Amino acid sequence: MQVKVKLFATFRKGRFKEKEMELEDGCTIGWVIDHLRLPRRELGVVFLNGLSAADTKQLQDGDTLSIFPMVGGG
């Protein structure tokens, strides 16, 4: 299946901004996070097709996954 993955802010460094990924059926958001070696302790918000989603959610063909790191500052 094809899934569009979008990375934001510091997660883009050394990776990509947007990428079409070919994934196995039954793949979860958590699998993508781990596959991309995104540090879970820095994980902020994850959107699946524009809605907040848990890392256990299974992806479907044509989904768009957006992954944001935590935002800091003052």
N, C-alpha and C positions, 0 to 999 in steps of 0.2 A: 504494500500500500504506500501511497505518497502522502507525506505530511510536511507542511511548511513550518519550519522552526525559525523563530525570530528571537535574537538575543539583544539585550539592552545594556547600556552603560558599561560597567567594568567587565561584564561577561563577554563582551565583544573582543576584548583585548586578546590577540593571538588566535582568535577563532573566526567568527564571521558575523555579519549583521543579519542576514536572512539566507536560508538554505532549504532547498527541497531535499527531503531525506526519504529514502526507500527503506521501509521498516517491515518487519514480520507482523502478520496478523496477531492480535492479542497483546501487542507491545503497550507498555504503560508510560505515563509521563515520567515516573521515577526512573525507568530504564533509560530514557533519553537523557535525563539529568546526569545519571551516572556514566553513560556512554560518552557524554561530552566533558566529563570530569569537572562538572561545576560543583564547587564546594557547597555542600548542603547548609553549612553553618552561615553562609552568606546569602542563602536563598531568601528572596523577598516574596514577591507575588508571582503566581503562575496563572495565566489565562489560557483557556481552551476555547477557541472560537468566540473570544471576547468576554467570556464568563470565568470567574474564579474557579479553579479546579484543584483537587487533591492529587498527589503524586501516584495514587493507586488507580486513577482513572485510566481506562483503556482508550487508546487512540483509534480513530476510524479513518478510512481513506478520505482525503480531501480536507482533513482538519488543519487548523492553524494554531500552533502552540507558541505562546509568547512568554518568555522567561525573564524576570527582572530580579536584580540583586536588591538587598536591603538598601535603603536610602539613609545616609547619615548626614550630619551637619548640624548647624546650630544657628 
